[in-house]
Amino acid sequence: MCKNCKTNPVFALHSGARLCSSCFLDYFERKVKKTIKAYKMLDSTDKIGIAISGGKDSLALLHILNAIALQQRSLSLHPILIDEGIKNYREHTIKDAKAYCKKNNIPLTIASFKKEFGFTLDKLTKLLKDNPCTICGIFRRHLLNKTAHKLKLSRIATGHNLDDECQSILMNYFKPNLELSARLGPITGIIRHPSFAYRIKPLYFMHEKETAAYALIKKFSGKFVECPYSKESYRSKLRDMLNNFEAQFPGTKEGIISSFLALLPLLKEKYKTAGTELKLCRHCKEPCTLEICSACKLKEKIKGSLKYAKPKLRAVHK
Amino acid sequence: MQVYLVRERKKLNITAPDASTLLKKLNIPETTVLVIRNRQLIDEQTKLSKKDKITIFPVVSGG
């Protein structure tokens, strides 16, 4: 029985406590709001960007932030959806995102790879023969920041959850790339720059399973869609490894986060003075740590690859 | 009972006294799925009966 109201339970928390759907929703929203408050993620007069995909995490995030914005009228929300152009995947989540925003009267901005870079991710993967997750990560970050800049947003909320963060922490340890870990945490980045909308992660302490249950109970989407490229990724291998380890040793993921948060101030201090000063890219004027940003370098690579591409792919670009 | 695995798009006939045992039999870690019985979300300790229709819904979506 539910530990609070003695009705049928739908979810067992990590602690073993069982909750009914109403108590679970209450638990979830309280915990997210507590994170927002503890890390001072919102100002009452903010223009907040929300990176949404239309998936469970981002719609759960948008729903909770919208509830806060309805109480704090000076807070305005600006969801941004990046359409990478992944067939049989992104069109489904765009539909869910549009439906949610329309129903709740929230303006949605959609930016696409095709419009910005001339190609969908599906076409880029064929053209460059690179790891699709690498291409996607670089262009998605670039486009998100550019759109946020255009909309004059001070920060962007993302739907990253506890599982995502654990995977990123381990990826950076294994690669090894500790400097990237210094940019993680509930509020990202090491230094602030007026051209860069920093990221906040209100779902930071929520397990992926909790977010999925929240989205399912709220009926944000009934369809299960998984990115077709995700199975090939290093991240997905780490996700499986972590889930198997968590099954054998419950508390593993929370342990990783807790240890990481204890180390994070030291990492931020170390890399504050290690050449991480933000500059503006010579080509696109977006903030980056080198003379030319990764997105512009990738655009150059596309130009180079087009010379040798099949006529069909070249025609797409024209 | 009838079990439908959404990610694998597979139907199975299998019996288990509760959702936790069912997942163990299927070798699926509890943290990776939600269990739905007759269209209602249930937790892993919930007892199951032979007449139940179970859907195993993956929590991983996106990339």
Interface residues (C-beta under 8 A of the other chain):
Chain A: N8 P9 V10 F11 A12 R18 S21 S53 G55 K56 D57 T93 C133 C136 H207 E208 K209 T211 A212 A213 L216 I217 F224 V225 E226 C227 Y229 S230 S233 R235 R239 N243 N244 E246 A247
Chain B: V6 R7 P29 E30 T31 T32 V33 L34 I36 Q40 L41 I42 D43 E44 Q45 T46 F57 P58 V59 V60 S61 G62 G63
